[in-house]
Amino acid sequence: MALLFTDAAVLPMTACGDVAKTFTGSVGIVGNRIALVSSVDAEIEAFREAHPDLKTYDCRGKLVMPGLIDTHCHAAMTLQRSYADDIPLMRWLNDYIWPFEAHQTPDDVALGMELGIVEMLLGGVTSVVDMYYYEDRCVEVARRMGIRAMLGCNYFDRNIDEVLPQIERAVELSADCDRIRIAAAPHAPYTVSPDNLLRGKEICDRYGLHLMTHVAETQDEVRIVRERYAKTPVGHLDALGLLSPRTIAAHCVHLDAQDIATLADRGVVVSHNPQSNMKISSGVAPIAELLRAGATVTVATDGTCSNNDLDMWEELRTASFLQKSATGDPCVLPAYEALKLATASGARAMGRSDGELGVLREGALADLIVVDLQKPHLQPIHDVVSNLVYCGKASDVETVVVDGRVVVEQRQVLGANLPELFARVDETVRRILAKIRNSQLVC
Amino acid sequence: MALLFTDAAVLPMTACGDVAKTFTGSVGIVGNRIALVSSVDAEIEAFREAHPDLKTYDCRGKLVMPGLIDTHCHAAMTLQRSYADDIPLMRWLNDYIWPFEAHQTPDDVALGMELGIVEMLLGGVTSVVDMYYYEDRCVEVARRMGIRAMLGCNYFDRNIDEVLPQIERAVELSADCDRIRIAAAPHAPYTVSPDNLLRGKEICDRYGLHLMTHVAETQDEVRIVRERYAKTPVGHLDALGLLSPRTIAAHCVHLDAQDIATLADRGVVVSHNPQSNMKISSGVAPIAELLRAGATVTVATDGTCSNNDLDMWEELRTASFLQKSATGDPCVLPAYEALKLATASGARAMGRSDGELGVLREGALADLIVVDLQKPHLQPIHDVVSNLVYCGKASDVETVVVDGRVVVEQRQVLGANLPELFARVDETVRRILAKIRNSQLVC
C-alpha cells in the first residue's frame, strides 16, 4: 500500500547553502521507499492516480521530516532507569548496575529493549544504534516493533568467546531483514585487549558488519591507554586498523588535534552523547572542532542509565547549547546543523550511503515523522527549524513511519499494549531486585 | 468548592534528611489553600464528609506535586520565539529584537503574555516572575488566565519616567488580587544609573514591592561595572543597599567569592537560567558554590528569545546536568535538590515565606500539578523523583491548579481557545513584521 502525507510543511533535510529548508507540499511512500517529495499539484495528483489504494494523511498545520537517528544507545537498560543516580561512578557500577545485570535473563533484556523501543518510536526515533549484551535475543524485538536498528553485540575480554557466536547467530536471525543490521561492539580500548579488538574486526570483515566502541569517554581512559600503549585511544585503535567509515566511536570527549584529524580522515562516525557526558561529568566533546575538521558527527542518548531517557529532541538541542556554552560562541552548531547530526549524518551510522536515509528524497528509505506544530510552544512560526530544534518535544510527534510501515499513529504505538507492558516491566524489575537482595543475604 | 486528589503518589517537597520523599495518599484543597495532605484513610474520609460538594480526581498511577515556579521570564517575548537565532548578540539586538519591540503595542505585549501563560500552564508552571514592559497591561491577562505572577516593570535610564507610573498603575490594578504581585525591574546595574536604581528601590519601599534585575550575566557587564564604579555588579548593588530577600537577581553567572558570600548573606533570590546561559554563551553560574554558601537559588527559563521555550522541566534538568558537567562532580545538584530549586525555593521569589508556596502541606497556597506516570519514559519507577527530574516532560502534566482553581484539566487550558489564539498571534506577528519592513523602506 502507498501512503501520502499532504499539505505539510516539508523539511527534507537536503538543503545546503541558501536553498529554502522547508516548503509546503506532499510526501508519498511506496513500499519501503519515498516515492514523492513535491509541491507541484500535478505531480501529487499523478501520484494519487497511480496508487488508488493509498492511505492519505492530512498534514495541514503539521510538519513532515526524516525520523531521528540515535547512534549510541543501551536500550535494554530502560529496566534500570533511575535505579541509581547522583552517586560516584564506582559505587554506581559495583552496587547497582553490575549486580542488576548479573541477575538479568536474555528475556529480561528483550523486555527492556521493548520498553526502550516504545519510548523511542513515540519520540520520533526511527533508527537506533544499540550496544548491549544478548543482542541476538533482541533481533526478534526490533523486527516485531518495526524500528530500524544496528544491534551491536558488546563484549569484554572475559566474555568474547560467548559473544562472538552471538554475533553470528544475530547475523543469521536478521539475514532476511535489511532493516536490522548487526555489529561487533568491543566495549572500549581500555577494557578489551588489542587481540580481542582484532577478533572483533575479523568477524566484521567476514560478515561485512560495523564495529562500534566507546572511545575517549573519560580522562581516566585516556591515561590508562597512554600508559599501556603509549597512544591515545584514537591513536591506538587507528594503529590496529580499526578506524573506518564502518566504525562508530561513541563519546570522543577527550581528543587531541591529531585524534580529531584521524577521526575525520578515516571517516569514522563520531557519536556525540551530550546529556550523558554532562550528567556523568565526563567533559565536553569538541564537536565544533570535529565538524570543522570534516568529521562525521552524529547525536545519541547513551541510554537511560546516564540520561535518563531516550529523547533525541533533548539531545540535539543540548548538543547545540553545550557547544555554544563550551566554546563561548553563540553562533556555533546552529539549529539546522544540529538537526542534520540527528538525521542526514546519523544515516552513516546505520551503514547507509548519503541520501539513502535521514532525508526525504525520492528513492530514500521511507523513515519519516509527522510533527504537530499546533502547540503553544511551537507558535508563532518565524523559523520552523529553530522552533523544532530549540522547542520541539518528543510529545509533538504524532505519526511515525519506518521502512514504509506506520508504527505510531495519533501517538499510539501500533501493536503495543502499554499497561500490559508496564506491568510486565514492573514484575520483572521486582523479580531482579529480589534476586539481588537474596544473593546479598547469602554472601 | 473543595477538590480532592486521591490515591496519588504524593511528592510534597517538604522532606529533608532521610524522610521519605513520596507517599501514597490524597491531597485536598478548600478555597485557595491546601487543606489535607494525608495517607490515613480516616482523615481522607473525614475530609470527604466535611465537603459533600467536593470534586474528586482519581490519581491512581499519577503523581501530585507542587507546581513549578519560573523565577525569571520575559513571557511576552513569545511573539519573538525563534525570530533570530544563532547570530552574534549585537546583530540580534540591533537587527531583530529592538526593531520588533519598537513596533509592538501594549495589546501585542498582552497577547504575547497570553501565549506564554498558556505554554507555562500546560507545562505545569503555576508561578512566574516576569520582567518586561507594559506589565501594567499584563495584570489583566495574568488575572484572567489564572497563573500566579510577580510582574516586574522593566526600565532603563531613558524610560524610567514612563515606567514608574506604570508600576503604580499595576499596583492599583492588582490590589484586590493577592495572586498577582508587582515589582520594580531596573534592567541591570550597567544599564541603569545608581540614581535610577535608587528610584526603583524607593518605589519598592513605598509599596512593599520586590525589586528584580539582571546581575553579572556576562563578562562584559562585570568589566563595565568595574570600570565605572570600581566594584563588581553584586558589590555595586550591595553598596547602594539594593540587596535583600526581596531582591531577585537573574543570572549571577560571573561572581567572585565575595559576591557569593554577599548574595547568601543578604538573602537575595538568585535566579539561575541554565539553558539561556548556554545558548547565549554567557558562561556557567556557580550554583553549587552558591548553594554551599547558603544562598537562595531558584531556576528560570529567561523567556523564549534565548531558550526558546518556557519549559521548566528542561531547565531544572539542565541545571543539574550543567553543574555536574562544569564541576566534574556527578553527585552535585542531585534530582531532589534540583526539584527544590523550582518549587520550595522558588516560592521565595514570589514573596512567600517558607512553607507557604511550592510545597504540599496543610495551610499552603493551593498550587499543584498532577503528573501522569503511565508513560514509557517514566517507567519503571525505581525512583520517582529521578524519573521526574531526569525524564519528566511538560507534556506529562495532566491537571494544573493555581490558587485553588483548576486551570488545566486533561491537558486542556480551561478558557483558552488555542486555534483562535494562534491565529491572533500569527496576524499580530505579520503586522509587526510589515511595520518593520515599511520603516526600513522609509529609512
Contacts between the chains, C-beta under 8 A, distances in Angstrom:
chain1	res1	chain2	res2	distance
A	78	B	379	7.8
A	78	B	380	7.8
A	79	B	380	6.6
A	80	B	382	7.4
A	81	B	379	7.5
A	81	B	380	6.6
A	81	B	382	6.8
A	81	B	387	6.9
A	81	B	391	7.1
A	82	B	381	7.7
A	82	B	382	4.9
A	82	B	383	4.6
A	82	B	386	3.6
A	82	B	387	4.8
A	82	B	390	6.5
A	82	B	391	7.3
A	83	B	382	4.3
A	83	B	383	7.3
A	84	B	382	7.9
A	85	B	334	6.9
A	85	B	335	6.0
A	85	B	383	6.9
A	85	B	386	4.6
A	85	B	390	6.7
A	86	B	330	6.9
A	86	B	331	5.4
A	86	B	334	3.6
A	86	B	335	6.3
A	86	B	386	7.8
A	87	B	330	7.6
A	87	B	331	6.3
A	88	B	330	6.9
A	88	B	331	6.4
A	89	B	330	6.9
A	115	B	376	6.1
A	115	B	379	6.6
A	118	B	376	4.6
A	119	B	376	3.9
A	119	B	377	5.0
A	122	B	376	6.2
A	123	B	377	7.7
A	275	B	321	6.1
A	277	B	325	7.0
A	278	B	321	3.9
A	278	B	322	6.5
A	278	B	324	6.0
A	278	B	325	3.9
A	279	B	320	7.6
A	279	B	321	5.2
A	279	B	324	5.7
A	279	B	325	7.9
A	279	B	330	6.8
A	279	B	390	7.6
A	280	B	324	7.5
A	280	B	330	5.4
A	281	B	324	4.8
A	281	B	325	6.0
A	281	B	327	7.2
A	281	B	328	4.9
A	281	B	329	6.0
A	281	B	330	4.5
A	283	B	325	7.8
A	284	B	325	6.8
A	304	B	391	7.7
A	307	B	390	6.9
A	308	B	386	6.6
A	308	B	387	7.2
A	308	B	390	4.0
A	308	B	391	5.1
A	309	B	377	4.6
A	309	B	390	7.1
A	309	B	391	4.2
A	310	B	377	7.0
A	311	B	377	6.9
A	311	B	391	7.8
A	311	B	393	7.7
A	314	B	314	7.1
A	318	B	318	7.5
A	318	B	321	7.8
A	320	B	279	7.6
A	321	B	275	6.1
A	321	B	278	3.9
A	321	B	279	5.2
A	321	B	318	7.7
A	322	B	278	6.5
A	322	B	325	7.7
A	324	B	278	6.0
A	324	B	279	5.7
A	324	B	280	7.5
A	324	B	281	4.8
A	325	B	277	7.0
A	325	B	278	3.9
A	325	B	279	7.9
A	325	B	281	6.1
A	325	B	283	7.8
A	325	B	284	6.8
A	325	B	322	7.7
A	327	B	281	7.2
A	328	B	281	4.9
A	329	B	281	6.0
A	330	B	86	6.9
A	330	B	87	7.6
A	330	B	88	6.9
A	330	B	89	6.9
A	330	B	279	6.8
A	330	B	280	5.4
A	330	B	281	4.5
A	331	B	86	5.4
A	331	B	87	6.3
A	331	B	88	6.4
A	334	B	85	6.9
A	334	B	86	3.6
A	335	B	85	6.0
A	335	B	86	6.4
A	374	B	418	7.0
A	374	B	419	7.2
A	374	B	422	6.7
A	376	B	115	6.1
A	376	B	118	4.6
A	376	B	119	4.0
A	376	B	122	6.2
A	376	B	418	6.9
A	376	B	421	7.9
A	377	B	119	5.0
A	377	B	123	7.7
A	377	B	309	4.6
A	377	B	310	7.0
A	377	B	311	6.9
A	377	B	394	7.4
A	379	B	78	7.8
A	379	B	81	7.5
A	379	B	115	6.6
A	379	B	422	5.0
A	379	B	425	5.8
A	379	B	426	7.6
A	380	B	78	7.8
A	380	B	79	6.5
A	380	B	81	6.5
A	380	B	422	7.7
A	380	B	425	5.0
A	380	B	426	5.7
A	380	B	429	4.7
A	381	B	82	7.7
A	381	B	426	7.8
A	382	B	80	7.4
A	382	B	81	6.8
A	382	B	82	4.9
A	382	B	83	4.4
A	382	B	84	7.9
A	382	B	429	7.3
A	383	B	82	4.5
A	383	B	83	7.3
A	383	B	85	6.9
A	384	B	82	8.0
A	386	B	82	3.6
A	386	B	85	4.6
A	386	B	86	7.9
A	386	B	308	6.6
A	387	B	81	6.9
A	387	B	82	4.9
A	387	B	308	7.2
A	390	B	82	6.5
A	390	B	85	6.8
A	390	B	279	7.6
A	390	B	307	6.9
A	390	B	308	4.0
A	390	B	309	7.1
A	391	B	81	7.1
A	391	B	82	7.3
A	391	B	304	7.7
A	391	B	308	5.1
A	391	B	309	4.1
A	391	B	311	7.8
A	393	B	311	7.7
A	393	B	393	6.3
A	393	B	394	6.9
A	393	B	395	6.1
A	394	B	377	7.4
A	394	B	393	6.9
A	394	B	395	7.8
A	395	B	393	6.1
A	395	B	394	7.8
A	395	B	395	3.5
A	418	B	374	7.0
A	418	B	376	6.9
A	419	B	374	7.2
A	421	B	376	7.9
A	422	B	374	6.7
A	422	B	379	5.0
A	422	B	380	7.6
A	425	B	379	5.8
A	425	B	380	5.0
A	426	B	379	7.6
A	426	B	380	5.7
A	426	B	381	7.8
A	429	B	380	4.7
A	429	B	382	7.3
